[in-house]
Amino acid sequence: MISKLFIISGLFFVLFKTNDSEKSSEIYWDQRHTITWNDFRNTDHLPGNESAKISTGIQYSIKMENKTLFFVVRAFADKENSFYIKKNKSDRLLKHEQGHFDICEIFARKLRKQLMVKTFKQKSLSSDAEEIYNQTIKEMNKFQHLYDKETNHSIDTIMQNKWNTKIAEMISALEPYKSVKLNGKIQ
């Protein structure tokens, strides 16, 4: 469920775009922390031939104060909606699921970059940011699907290793956009 909050008061404007904001089951992406099986719920069955499924997303908020524009963009995983089949769990599978979380961070960084370089108009700020967000999510979903397809959900170890390298390189290339808080430009 997508929730939005608008607060307008003088020169103060805030937009929150989150998926059930501030859930206690959410964990935010952090380069110093990798996921563990404790970040998933055990289940007996998942759709298709999957053995695990991490639920990830991107949250963003916009704040404008005294004609200064601020953004907060975070990649998160939802522990409540992430599952694994206990008999199939392995380090290889967990690393694959970490790849999904890392891909989410890659696209959070891409979103940060786009929000930083665009000059927004106050009148269309929320709709323009929403459009950029929606396009980023669409691209991320395609990329996540390609990741699963090419690695065969971690079964193809050669392709999984190639993807592990590719993901690490992409995160590194987007290092200038690692900060979850950033300034934007407004006319």
N, C-alpha and C positions, 0 to 999 in steps of 0.2 A: 504494500500500500504506500503510495506516495503522499507525503504530507507537506504542506507549505504554510509558512507563517509570514504574514506581512505586518510590519509595524511602521506606521508613518507618523512622525511628530516633528514638525518644523523641518530642519535640515537633516533629520535622522531617518534612515530607511534601512530595513533589514529584510532579506529574503532567505529563508531556509529551505533547502531542497534535500530531503533525506528519505530514507526508507525506514519508517517508524523510528524516528530520531531517538538517540540516546538509549537504545536497548542495552540492557546489562549483558546480553549474550553477544554483543558485537565486540570484535577485536580489531584494532586498527593496524594497518600494515606498518611494520617497523623493521628496518634492515638488520637490527640486532636480534630480532626474534623470529624464529621459524615456527610454523605450526606443529602441533603434536596431535596424536590421536585423541587426546583429551579435549581438543577443540571441535570434535565431531560427536555425533550421537550414534550409538550402535543400532543397527537394524538387521532384519533377516532378508530383506529384498529391496533392490533398487530397479528402476526401469531399465530395459535393455540389458546389456551385458556389463554394466558398470559395477565396480566394486566399491567405489567411493564417489562422493559428490560434495564439493565445497560450495557454499553459497556466498558469493562475493558481490560487492557493489561499490558505487562511488557516491559520496555525500558531498554537497557543496552548500555554502552559505555566502551571502553577499551582504555587506554592510557599507552604508555610505554615511559619513559623518563629516559635517563642515566641508562638503564638496571633495572629500577624500574617499576613494573607493577601496574597499578591502574585500578579499575573498579568502575562504577557508575551503580546501578541497582535501578529502580523505578517502583512501581506499580502505574498505573494511570487509571482514568475513563475519557471517552470522552463524554462530555456533549452534543455535537452535534449529537451523535449517540445513546443516551440513551433516552428512551421514556416511557411514562405512559399514561394510559387512565384515564382521569380526574374523571369520574364517579366512577371508581373502586379504587381510591387512598385511602390508609389508613396507619396508623402508623405501623401496622403489615406488610404490603406489603413493606413499606420503609425499615423496619428492615431487611426483607428478601433480598432486593437489597443491603443493606449495607453488608450483609453476603457474597454476590458475590464479592464485593470490598475487603472485608477482606480476602477471599480465595485467591484473586489475590496477596495480600500482603504476605500471607503465602508462596505462591510459589515464590515470589520475594525473600523472605528470604531463601528459599531452594536453589534458584539459587545462591545467594550470598555465602552461605555455600559451595556449590560445587565449585564455582570459587575460593574461598579462599584456599580450601584444595588441589586442583589440582596443580601440577607443570607443567607448560606449556613449550613447546619448541617454541622458537621465530619463527621458520619456519612454524609451523602449528598453531600458536596462534589463528588466526581468525577462522579457520575451526573447531578447537577443541572447542572454546568458542561457536560457532554457533551450534555445535552438542549438547552441554550441554543445551543451550538455547532452542533448538527445542524439546528436550526430556522433559524439564521442562514444556513447553507450552502444550505438548501432555498430560502429567500427570495432569496438571491443568484443562484442558478441560474435562477430564474424571471425575475429582473430582467435577467440577461445575455441570456437568450433573447428577451425583449421588445426589448432594445437592438438585437440583430441583426435581428429581424423588422421593427421600425419604420424602421431605417436601411437595410434590405436589404443588410446587410454593407458599409456605407459608400457604396453606389451612389446612394442617395437623398440628395443633398448638402444639401437643405433640412432634412430630418429629422436628418441627421448634425449640422448646425450647431445645431439645437435641442437635441439630446442633449448636444453638447459644453458648451453653456451650462448645461443641467440638471445634468450631472455636476459641473461646477465649482462650482455653487451648493450642491450637496449636500455636497461636500467641505468647503466653507467653513462651512456650517451645523454640521458635526460637528467643527469646529476644536478644541473643548474635549477631544475624545477622540483627538487625533493622537498622543499619547505612547504608544509601544509598551509601556511599563511602567506599571502602575497598582496601586493598593491596592484590596483587596476588603474586604467585611465578613463576619464570621463570628460565630456565636453560641457 
